[in-house]
Amino acid sequence: MTPQDNSTTGLQCRLNQVLVLTLFIGHQCSTAFATMLEQFSLKTE
């Protein structure tokens, strides 16, 4: 295993972590947004 391969694997690992984190935060935000919309629509009725 050459140093180049090692750095590429590390980069892919980092990208995977960022992707998972982005998806997780996006999911949290959309869930909170949906809850907010729900409460807002309940208030306006």
mmCIF entry with sequence, helices, sheets and N, C-alpha, C, O atoms, coordinates in Angstrom:
data_MODEL
# 
_entry.id   MODEL 
# 
_entity.id                         1 
_entity.type                       polymer 
_entity.pdbx_number_of_molecules   1 
# 
_entity_poly.entity_id                      1 
_entity_poly.type                           'polypeptide(L)' 
_entity_poly.nstd_linkage                   no 
_entity_poly.nstd_monomer                   no 
_entity_poly.pdbx_seq_one_letter_code       MTPQDNSTTGLQCRLNQVLVLTLFIGHQCSTAFATMLEQFSLKTE 
_entity_poly.pdbx_seq_one_letter_code_can   MTPQDNSTTGLQCRLNQVLVLTLFIGHQCSTAFATMLEQFSLKTE 
_entity_poly.pdbx_strand_id                 A 
# 
loop_
_entity_poly_seq.entity_id 
_entity_poly_seq.num 
_entity_poly_seq.mon_id 
_entity_poly_seq.hetero 
1 1  MET n 
1 2  THR n 
1 3  PRO n 
1 4  GLN n 
1 5  ASP n 
1 6  ASN n 
1 7  SER n 
1 8  THR n 
1 9  THR n 
1 10 GLY n 
1 11 LEU n 
1 12 GLN n 
1 13 CYS n 
1 14 ARG n 
1 15 LEU n 
1 16 ASN n 
1 17 GLN n 
1 18 VAL n 
1 19 LEU n 
1 20 VAL n 
1 21 LEU n 
1 22 THR n 
1 23 LEU n 
1 24 PHE n 
1 25 ILE n 
1 26 GLY n 
1 27 HIS n 
1 28 GLN n 
1 29 CYS n 
1 30 SER n 
1 31 THR n 
1 32 ALA n 
1 33 PHE n 
1 34 ALA n 
1 35 THR n 
1 36 MET n 
1 37 LEU n 
1 38 GLU n 
1 39 GLN n 
1 40 PHE n 
1 41 SER n 
1 42 LEU n 
1 43 LYS n 
1 44 THR n 
1 45 GLU n 
# 
_struct_asym.id          A 
_struct_asym.entity_id   1 
# 
_struct_conf.conf_type_id            HELX_P 
_struct_conf.id                      HELX_P1 
_struct_conf.pdbx_PDB_helix_id       AA1 
_struct_conf.beg_label_comp_id       PRO 
_struct_conf.beg_label_asym_id       A 
_struct_conf.beg_label_seq_id        3 
_struct_conf.pdbx_beg_PDB_ins_code   ? 
_struct_conf.end_label_comp_id       THR 
_struct_conf.end_label_asym_id       A 
_struct_conf.end_label_seq_id        44 
_struct_conf.pdbx_end_PDB_ins_code   ? 
_struct_conf.beg_auth_comp_id        PRO 
_struct_conf.beg_auth_asym_id        A 
_struct_conf.beg_auth_seq_id         3 
_struct_conf.end_auth_comp_id        THR 
_struct_conf.end_auth_asym_id        A 
_struct_conf.end_auth_seq_id         44 
_struct_conf.pdbx_PDB_helix_class    1 
_struct_conf.details                 ? 
_struct_conf.pdbx_PDB_helix_length   42 
# 
_struct_conf_type.id          HELX_P 
_struct_conf_type.criteria    ? 
_struct_conf_type.reference   ? 
# 
loop_
_atom_site.group_PDB 
_atom_site.id 
_atom_site.type_symbol 
_atom_site.label_atom_id 
_atom_site.label_alt_id 
_atom_site.label_comp_id 
_atom_site.label_asym_id 
_atom_site.label_entity_id 
_atom_site.label_seq_id 
_atom_site.pdbx_PDB_ins_code 
_atom_site.Cartn_x 
_atom_site.Cartn_y 
_atom_site.Cartn_z 
_atom_site.occupancy 
_atom_site.B_iso_or_equiv 
_atom_site.pdbx_formal_charge 
_atom_site.auth_seq_id 
_atom_site.auth_comp_id 
_atom_site.auth_asym_id 
_atom_site.auth_atom_id 
_atom_site.pdbx_PDB_model_num 
ATOM 1   N N  . MET A 1 1  ? 0.848   -1.197 0.000  1.00 0.00 ? 1  MET A N  1 
ATOM 2   C CA . MET A 1 1  ? 0.000   0.000  0.000  1.00 0.00 ? 1  MET A CA 1 
ATOM 3   C C  . MET A 1 1  ? 0.884   1.248  0.000  1.00 0.00 ? 1  MET A C  1 
ATOM 4   O O  . MET A 1 1  ? 1.665   1.460  0.927  1.00 0.00 ? 1  MET A O  1 
ATOM 5   N N  . THR A 1 2  ? 0.760   2.053  -1.019 1.00 0.00 ? 2  THR A N  1 
ATOM 6   C CA . THR A 1 2  ? 1.596   3.246  -1.132 1.00 0.00 ? 2  THR A CA 1 
ATOM 7   C C  . THR A 1 2  ? 0.976   4.400  -0.358 1.00 0.00 ? 2  THR A C  1 
ATOM 8   O O  . THR A 1 2  ? -0.225  4.385  -0.089 1.00 0.00 ? 2  THR A O  1 
ATOM 9   N N  . PRO A 1 3  ? 1.777   5.403  0.004  1.00 0.00 ? 3  PRO A N  1 
ATOM 10  C CA . PRO A 1 3  ? 1.237   6.574  0.721  1.00 0.00 ? 3  PRO A CA 1 
ATOM 11  C C  . PRO A 1 3  ? 0.100   7.239  -0.048 1.00 0.00 ? 3  PRO A C  1 
ATOM 12  O O  . PRO A 1 3  ? -0.837  7.766  0.550  1.00 0.00 ? 3  PRO A O  1 
ATOM 13  N N  . GLN A 1 4  ? 0.188   7.211  -1.389 1.00 0.00 ? 4  GLN A N  1 
ATOM 14  C CA . GLN A 1 4  ? -0.862  7.834  -2.208 1.00 0.00 ? 4  GLN A CA 1 
ATOM 15  C C  . GLN A 1 4  ? -2.210  7.144  -1.958 1.00 0.00 ? 4  GLN A C  1 
ATOM 16  O O  . GLN A 1 4  ? -3.229  7.806  -1.760 1.00 0.00 ? 4  GLN A O  1 
ATOM 17  N N  . ASP A 1 5  ? -2.199  5.812  -1.971 1.00 0.00 ? 5  ASP A N  1 
ATOM 18  C CA . ASP A 1 5  ? -3.436  5.063  -1.719 1.00 0.00 ? 5  ASP A CA 1 
ATOM 19  C C  . ASP A 1 5  ? -4.002  5.413  -0.341 1.00 0.00 ? 5  ASP A C  1 
ATOM 20  O O  . ASP A 1 5  ? -5.211  5.568  -0.166 1.00 0.00 ? 5  ASP A O  1 
ATOM 21  N N  . ASN A 1 6  ? -3.102  5.530  0.620  1.00 0.00 ? 6  ASN A N  1 
ATOM 22  C CA . ASN A 1 6  ? -3.505  5.817  1.991  1.00 0.00 ? 6  ASN A CA 1 
ATOM 23  C C  . ASN A 1 6  ? -4.207  7.170  2.075  1.00 0.00 ? 6  ASN A C  1 
ATOM 24  O O  . ASN A 1 6  ? -5.235  7.296  2.740  1.00 0.00 ? 6  ASN A O  1 
ATOM 25  N N  . SER A 1 7  ? -3.661  8.170  1.410  1.00 0.00 ? 7  SER A N  1 
ATOM 26  C CA . SER A 1 7  ? -4.261  9.510  1.468  1.00 0.00 ? 7  SER A CA 1 
ATOM 27  C C  . SER A 1 7  ? -5.605  9.529  0.742  1.00 0.00 ? 7  SER A C  1 
ATOM 28  O O  . SER A 1 7  ? -6.528  10.234 1.150  1.00 0.00 ? 7  SER A O  1 
ATOM 29  N N  . THR A 1 8  ? -5.709  8.750  -0.338 1.00 0.00 ? 8  THR A N  1 
ATOM 30  C CA . THR A 1 8  ? -6.975  8.683  -1.069 1.00 0.00 ? 8  THR A CA 1 
ATOM 31  C C  . THR A 1 8  ? -8.054  8.047  -0.206 1.00 0.00 ? 8  THR A C  1 
ATOM 32  O O  . THR A 1 8  ? -9.193  8.511  -0.181 1.00 0.00 ? 8  THR A O  1 
ATOM 33  N N  . THR A 1 9  ? -7.690  6.984  0.499  1.00 0.00 ? 9  THR A N  1 
ATOM 34  C CA . THR A 1 9  ? -8.647  6.308  1.382  1.00 0.00 ? 9  THR A CA 1 
ATOM 35  C C  . THR A 1 9  ? -9.071  7.249  2.502  1.00 0.00 ? 9  THR A C  1 
ATOM 36  O O  . THR A 1 9  ? -10.246 7.290  2.867  1.00 0.00 ? 9  THR A O  1 
ATOM 37  N N  . GLY A 1 10 ? -8.134  7.996  3.041  1.00 0.00 ? 10 GLY A N  1 
ATOM 38  C CA . GLY A 1 10 ? -8.440  8.952  4.101  1.00 0.00 ? 10 GLY A CA 1 
ATOM 39  C C  . GLY A 1 10 ? -9.389  10.024 3.608  1.00 0.00 ? 10 GLY A C  1 
ATOM 40  O O  . GLY A 1 10 ? -10.294 10.450 4.325  1.00 0.00 ? 10 GLY A O  1 
ATOM 41  N N  . LEU A 1 11 ? -9.171  10.456 2.371  1.00 0.00 ? 11 LEU A N  1 
ATOM 42  C CA . LEU A 1 11 ? -10.028 11.489 1.783  1.00 0.00 ? 11 LEU A CA 1 
ATOM 43  C C  . LEU A 1 11 ? -11.445 10.958 1.599  1.00 0.00 ? 11 LEU A C  1 
ATOM 44  O O  . LEU A 1 11 ? -12.418 11.647 1.902  1.00 0.00 ? 11 LEU A O  1 
ATOM 45  N N  . GLN A 1 12 ? -11.552 9.730  1.101  1.00 0.00 ? 12 GLN A N  1 
ATOM 46  C CA . GLN A 1 12 ? -12.874 9.133  0.905  1.00 0.00 ? 12 GLN A CA 1 
ATOM 47  C C  . GLN A 1 12 ? -13.589 8.975  2.235  1.00 0.00 ? 12 GLN A C  1 
ATOM 48  O O  . GLN A 1 12 ? -14.796 9.200  2.329  1.00 0.00 ? 12 GLN A O  1 
ATOM 49  N N  . CYS A 1 13 ? -12.847 8.588  3.260  1.00 0.00 ? 13 CYS A N  1 
ATOM 50  C CA . CYS A 1 13 ? -13.425 8.426  4.595  1.00 0.00 ? 13 CYS A CA 1 
ATOM 51  C C  . CYS A 1 13 ? -13.951 9.770  5.090  1.00 0.00 ? 13 CYS A C  1 
ATOM 52  O O  . CYS A 1 13 ? -15.043 9.855  5.652  1.00 0.00 ? 13 CYS A O  1 
ATOM 53  N N  . ARG A 1 14 ? -13.163 10.814 4.873  1.00 0.00 ? 14 ARG A N  1 
ATOM 54  C CA . ARG A 1 14 ? -13.555 12.160 5.289  1.00 0.00 ? 14 ARG A CA 1 
ATOM 55  C C  . ARG A 1 14 ? -14.814 12.602 4.548  1.00 0.00 ? 14 ARG A C  1 
ATOM 56  O O  . ARG A 1 14 ? -15.732 13.165 5.144  1.00 0.00 ? 14 ARG A O  1 
ATOM 57  N N  . LEU A 1 15 ? -14.845 12.340 3.242  1.00 0.00 ? 15 LEU A N  1 
ATOM 58  C CA . LEU A 1 15 ? -16.008 12.713 2.440  1.00 0.00 ? 15 LEU A CA 1 
ATOM 59  C C  . LEU A 1 15 ? -17.248 11.977 2.910  1.00 0.00 ? 15 LEU A C  1 
ATOM 60  O O  . LEU A 1 15 ? -18.337 12.548 2.958  1.00 0.00 ? 15 LEU A O  1 
ATOM 61  N N  . ASN A 1 16 ? -17.079 10.703 3.259  1.00 0.00 ? 16 ASN A N  1 
ATOM 62  C CA . ASN A 1 16 ? -18.215 9.920  3.753  1.00 0.00 ? 16 ASN A CA 1 
ATOM 63  C C  . ASN A 1 16 ? -18.748 10.512 5.051  1.00 0.00 ? 16 ASN A C  1 
ATOM 64  O O  . ASN A 1 16 ? -19.960 10.599 5.248  1.00 0.00 ? 16 ASN A O  1 
ATOM 65  N N  . GLN A 1 17 ? -17.838 10.921 5.939  1.00 0.00 ? 17 GLN A N  1 
ATOM 66  C CA . GLN A 1 17 ? -18.253 11.515 7.216  1.00 0.00 ? 17 GLN A CA 1 
ATOM 67  C C  . GLN A 1 17 ? -19.024 12.803 6.975  1.00 0.00 ? 17 GLN A C  1 
ATOM 68  O O  . GLN A 1 17 ? -20.060 13.045 7.595  1.00 0.00 ? 17 GLN A O  1 
ATOM 69  N N  . VAL A 1 18 ? -18.512 13.624 6.072  1.00 0.00 ? 18 VAL A N  1 
ATOM 70  C CA . VAL A 1 18 ? -19.172 14.899 5.750  1.00 0.00 ? 18 VAL A CA 1 
ATOM 71  C C  . VAL A 1 18 ? -20.557 14.641 5.160  1.00 0.00 ? 18 VAL A C  1 
ATOM 72  O O  . VAL A 1 18 ? -21.524 15.330 5.486  1.00 0.00 ? 18 VAL A O  1 
ATOM 73  N N  . LEU A 1 19 ? -20.633 13.632 4.281  1.00 0.00 ? 19 LEU A N  1 
ATOM 74  C CA . LEU A 1 19 ? -21.909 13.316 3.640  1.00 0.00 ? 19 LEU A CA 1 
ATOM 75  C C  . LEU A 1 19 ? -22.938 12.861 4.669  1.00 0.00 ? 19 LEU A C  1 
ATOM 76  O O  . LEU A 1 19 ? -24.085 13.306 4.649  1.00 0.00 ? 19 LEU A O  1 
ATOM 77  N N  . VAL A 1 20 ? -22.522 11.975 5.564  1.00 0.00 ? 20 VAL A N  1 
ATOM 78  C CA . VAL A 1 20 ? -23.428 11.476 6.608  1.00 0.00 ? 20 VAL A CA 1 
ATOM 79  C C  . VAL A 1 20 ? -23.877 12.623 7.506  1.00 0.00 ? 20 VAL A C  1 
ATOM 80  O O  . VAL A 1 20 ? -25.052 12.723 7.861  1.00 0.00 ? 20 VAL A O  1 
ATOM 81  N N  . LEU A 1 21 ? -22.932 13.486 7.868  1.00 0.00 ? 21 LEU A N  1 
ATOM 82  C CA . LEU A 1 21 ? -23.241 14.622 8.735  1.00 0.00 ? 21 LEU A CA 1 
ATOM 83  C C  . LEU A 1 21 ? -24.232 15.563 8.046  1.00 0.00 ? 21 LEU A C  1 
ATOM 84  O O  . LEU A 1 21 ? -25.178 16.045 8.669  1.00 0.00 ? 21 LEU A O  1 
ATOM 85  N N  . THR A 1 22 ? -24.006 15.819 6.756  1.00 0.00 ? 22 THR A N  1 
ATOM 86  C CA . THR A 1 22 ? -24.897 16.692 5.987  1.00 0.00 ? 22 THR A CA 1 
ATOM 87  C C  . THR A 1 22 ? -26.302 16.115 5.922  1.00 0.00 ? 22 THR A C  1 
ATOM 88  O O  . THR A 1 22 ? -27.288 16.825 6.117  1.00 0.00 ? 22 THR A O  1 
ATOM 89  N N  . LEU A 1 23 ? -26.382 14.815 5.646  1.00 0.00 ? 23 LEU A N  1 
ATOM 90  C CA . LEU A 1 23 ? -27.687 14.162 5.567  1.00 0.00 ? 23 LEU A CA 1 
ATOM 91  C C  . LEU A 1 23 ? -28.400 14.214 6.908  1.00 0.00 ? 23 LEU A C  1 
ATOM 92  O O  . LEU A 1 23 ? -29.605 14.455 6.975  1.00 0.00 ? 23 LEU A O  1 
ATOM 93  N N  . PHE A 1 24 ? -27.634 13.981 7.988  1.00 0.00 ? 24 PHE A N  1 
ATOM 94  C CA . PHE A 1 24 ? -28.217 13.983 9.325  1.00 0.00 ? 24 PHE A CA 1 
ATOM 95  C C  . PHE A 1 24 ? -28.760 15.361 9.683  1.00 0.00 ? 24 PHE A C  1 
ATOM 96  O O  . PHE A 1 24 ? -29.883 15.491 10.170 1.00 0.00 ? 24 PHE A O  1 
ATOM 97  N N  . ILE A 1 25 ? -27.943 16.395 9.434  1.00 0.00 ? 25 ILE A N  1 
ATOM 98  C CA . ILE A 1 25 ? -28.370 17.769 9.736  1.00 0.00 ? 25 ILE A CA 1 
ATOM 99  C C  . ILE A 1 25 ? -29.570 18.153 8.866  1.00 0.00 ? 25 ILE A C  1 
ATOM 100 O O  . ILE A 1 25 ? -30.510 18.791 9.340  1.00 0.00 ? 25 ILE A O  1 
ATOM 101 N N  . GLY A 1 26 ? -29.529 17.759 7.596  1.00 0.00 ? 26 GLY A N  1 
ATOM 102 C CA . GLY A 1 26 ? -30.635 18.057 6.693  1.00 0.00 ? 26 GLY A CA 1 
ATOM 103 C C  . GLY A 1 26 ? -31.924 17.409 7.176  1.00 0.00 ? 26 GLY A C  1 
ATOM 104 O O  . GLY A 1 26 ? -32.997 18.008 7.109  1.00 0.00 ? 26 GLY A O  1 
ATOM 105 N N  . HIS A 1 27 ? -31.804 16.175 7.663  1.00 0.00 ? 27 HIS A N  1 
ATOM 106 C CA . HIS A 1 27 ? -32.975 15.461 8.165  1.00 0.00 ? 27 HIS A CA 1 
ATOM 107 C C  . HIS A 1 27 ? -33.531 16.159 9.404  1.00 0.00 ? 27 HIS A C  1 
ATOM 108 O O  . HIS A 1 27 ? -34.743 16.327 9.539  1.00 0.00 ? 27 HIS A O  1 
ATOM 109 N N  . GLN A 1 28 ? -32.632 16.564 10.308 1.00 0.00 ? 28 GLN A N  1 
ATOM 110 C CA . GLN A 1 28 ? -33.042 17.262 11.525 1.00 0.00 ? 28 GLN A CA 1 
ATOM 111 C C  . GLN A 1 28 ? -33.758 18.562 11.177 1.00 0.00 ? 28 GLN A C  1 
ATOM 112 O O  . GLN A 1 28 ? -34.794 18.886 11.758 1.00 0.00 ? 28 GLN A O  1 
ATOM 113 N N  . CYS A 1 29 ? -33.196 19.302 10.224 1.00 0.00 ? 29 CYS A N  1 
ATOM 114 C CA . CYS A 1 29 ? -33.776 20.589 9.825  1.00 0.00 ? 29 CYS A CA 1 
ATOM 115 C C  . CYS A 1 29 ? -35.151 20.399 9.201  1.00 0.00 ? 29 CYS A C  1 
ATOM 116 O O  . CYS A 1 29 ? -36.088 21.132 9.518  1.00 0.00 ? 29 CYS A O  1 
ATOM 117 N N  . SER A 1 30 ? -35.272 19.410 8.310  1.00 0.00 ? 30 SER A N  1 
ATOM 118 C CA . SER A 1 30 ? -36.561 19.206 7.646  1.00 0.00 ? 30 SER A CA 1 
ATOM 119 C C  . SER A 1 30 ? -37.613 18.732 8.637  1.00 0.00 ? 30 SER A C  1 
ATOM 120 O O  . SER A 1 30 ? -38.789 19.075 8.508  1.00 0.00 ? 30 SER A O  1 
ATOM 121 N N  . THR A 1 31 ? -37.197 17.947 9.625  1.00 0.00 ? 31 THR A N  1 
ATOM 122 C CA . THR A 1 31 ? -38.140 17.480 10.645 1.00 0.00 ? 31 THR A CA 1 
ATOM 123 C C  . THR A 1 31 ? -38.623 18.662 11.486 1.00 0.00 ? 31 THR A C  1 
ATOM 124 O O  . THR A 1 31 ? -39.814 18.793 11.767 1.00 0.00 ? 31 THR A O  1 
ATOM 125 N N  . ALA A 1 32 ? -37.691 19.508 11.878 1.00 0.00 ? 32 ALA A N  1 
ATOM 126 C CA . ALA A 1 32 ? -38.052 20.684 12.670 1.00 0.00 ? 32 ALA A CA 1 
ATOM 127 C C  . ALA A 1 32 ? -38.940 21.621 11.860 1.00 0.00 ? 32 ALA A C  1 
ATOM 128 O O  . ALA A 1 32 ? -39.889 22.202 12.388 1.00 0.00 ? 32 ALA A O  1 
ATOM 129 N N  . PHE A 1 33 ? -38.627 21.763 10.578 1.00 0.00 ? 33 PHE A N  1 
ATOM 130 C CA . PHE A 1 33 ? -39.408 22.639 9.700  1.00 0.00 ? 33 PHE A CA 1 
ATOM 131 C C  . PHE A 1 33 ? -40.830 22.109 9.543  1.00 0.00 ? 33 PHE A C  1 
ATOM 132 O O  . PHE A 1 33 ? -41.794 22.875 9.566  1.00 0.00 ? 33 PHE A O  1 
ATOM 133 N N  . ALA A 1 34 ? -40.950 20.795 9.384  1.00 0.00 ? 34 ALA A N  1 
ATOM 134 C CA . ALA A 1 34 ? -42.267 20.175 9.238  1.00 0.00 ? 34 ALA A CA 1 
ATOM 135 C C  . ALA A 1 34 ? -43.094 20.371 10.507 1.00 0.00 ? 34 ALA A C  1 
ATOM 136 O O  . ALA A 1 34 ? -44.290 20.654 10.441 1.00 0.00 ? 34 ALA A O  1 
ATOM 137 N N  . THR A 1 35 ? -42.452 20.219 11.648 1.00 0.00 ? 35 THR A N  1 
ATOM 138 C CA . THR A 1 35 ? -43.145 20.406 12.927 1.00 0.00 ? 35 THR A CA 1 
ATOM 139 C C  . THR A 1 35 ? -43.618 21.852 13.068 1.00 0.00 ? 35 THR A C  1 
ATOM 140 O O  . THR A 1 35 ? -44.728 22.114 13.530 1.00 0.00 ? 35 THR A O  1 
ATOM 141 N N  . MET A 1 36 ? -42.753 22.785 12.661 1.00 0.00 ? 36 MET A N  1 
ATOM 142 C CA . MET A 1 36 ? -43.084 24.198 12.740 1.00 0.00 ? 36 MET A CA 1 
ATOM 143 C C  . MET A 1 36 ? -44.291 24.512 11.842 1.00 0.00 ? 36 MET A C  1 
ATOM 144 O O  . MET A 1 36 ? -45.210 25.226 12.244 1.00 0.00 ? 36 MET A O  1 
ATOM 145 N N  . LEU A 1 37 ? -44.269 23.965 10.625 1.00 0.00 ? 37 LEU A N  1 
ATOM 146 C CA . LEU A 1 37 ? -45.386 24.190 9.699  1.00 0.00 ? 37 LEU A CA 1 
ATOM 147 C C  . LEU A 1 37 ? -46.677 23.616 10.254 1.00 0.00 ? 37 LEU A C  1 
ATOM 148 O O  . LEU A 1 37 ? -47.744 24.219 10.132 1.00 0.00 ? 37 LEU A O  1 
ATOM 149 N N  . GLU A 1 38 ? -46.568 22.444 10.865 1.00 0.00 ? 38 GLU A N  1 
ATOM 150 C CA . GLU A 1 38 ? -47.745 21.792 11.438 1.00 0.00 ? 38 GLU A CA 1 
ATOM 151 C C  . GLU A 1 38 ? -48.365 22.671 12.518 1.00 0.00 ? 38 GLU A C  1 
ATOM 152 O O  . GLU A 1 38 ? -49.575 22.892 12.536 1.00 0.00 ? 38 GLU A O  1 
ATOM 153 N N  . GLN A 1 39 ? -47.519 23.168 13.417 1.00 0.00 ? 39 GLN A N  1 
ATOM 154 C CA . GLN A 1 39 ? -48.013 24.008 14.514 1.00 0.00 ? 39 GLN A CA 1 
ATOM 155 C C  . GLN A 1 39 ? -48.609 25.300 13.958 1.00 0.00 ? 39 GLN A C  1 
ATOM 156 O O  . GLN A 1 39 ? -49.626 25.786 14.452 1.00 0.00 ? 39 GLN A O  1 
ATOM 157 N N  . PHE A 1 40 ? -47.971 25.849 12.931 1.00 0.00 ? 40 PHE A N  1 
ATOM 158 C CA . PHE A 1 40 ? -48.460 27.093 12.336 1.00 0.00 ? 40 PHE A CA 1 
ATOM 159 C C  . PHE A 1 40 ? -49.836 26.883 11.714 1.00 0.00 ? 40 PHE A C  1 
ATOM 160 O O  . PHE A 1 40 ? -50.730 27.712 11.883 1.00 0.00 ? 40 PHE A O  1 
ATOM 161 N N  . SER A 1 41 ? -50.005 25.776 10.996 1.00 0.00 ? 41 SER A N  1 
ATOM 162 C CA . SER A 1 41 ? -51.294 25.517 10.343 1.00 0.00 ? 41 SER A CA 1 
ATOM 163 C C  . SER A 1 41 ? -52.383 25.244 11.381 1.00 0.00 ? 41 SER A C  1 
ATOM 164 O O  . SER A 1 41 ? -53.554 25.546 11.150 1.00 0.00 ? 41 SER A O  1 
ATOM 165 N N  . LEU A 1 42 ? -51.995 24.672 12.523 1.00 0.00 ? 42 LEU A N  1 
ATOM 166 C CA . LEU A 1 42 ? -52.972 24.429 13.585 1.00 0.00 ? 42 LEU A CA 1 
ATOM 167 C C  . LEU A 1 42 ? -53.439 25.752 14.182 1.00 0.00 ? 42 LEU A C  1 
ATOM 168 O O  . LEU A 1 42 ? -54.613 25.914 14.514 1.00 0.00 ? 42 LEU A O  1 
ATOM 169 N N  . LYS A 1 43 ? -52.509 26.693 14.314 1.00 0.00 ? 43 LYS A N  1 
ATOM 170 C CA . LYS A 1 43 ? -52.841 27.993 14.902 1.00 0.00 ? 43 LYS A CA 1 
ATOM 171 C C  . LYS A 1 43 ? -53.772 28.792 13.993 1.00 0.00 ? 43 LYS A C  1 
ATOM 172 O O  . LYS A 1 43 ? -54.671 29.483 14.473 1.00 0.00 ? 43 LYS A O  1 
ATOM 173 N N  . THR A 1 44 ? -53.557 28.697 12.687 1.00 0.00 ? 44 THR A N  1 
ATOM 174 C CA . THR A 1 44 ? -54.331 29.530 11.762 1.00 0.00 ? 44 THR A CA 1 
ATOM 175 C C  . THR A 1 44 ? -55.740 29.006 11.535 1.00 0.00 ? 44 THR A C  1 
ATOM 176 O O  . THR A 1 44 ? -56.596 29.741 11.042 1.00 0.00 ? 44 THR A O  1 
ATOM 177 N N  . GLU A 1 45 ? -55.996 27.764 11.882 1.00 0.00 ? 45 GLU A N  1 
ATOM 178 C CA . GLU A 1 45 ? -57.350 27.223 11.675 1.00 0.00 ? 45 GLU A CA 1 
ATOM 179 C C  . GLU A 1 45 ? -58.353 27.824 12.642 1.00 0.00 ? 45 GLU A C  1 
ATOM 180 O O  . GLU A 1 45 ? -59.533 27.477 12.602 1.00 0.00 ? 45 GLU A O  1 
# 
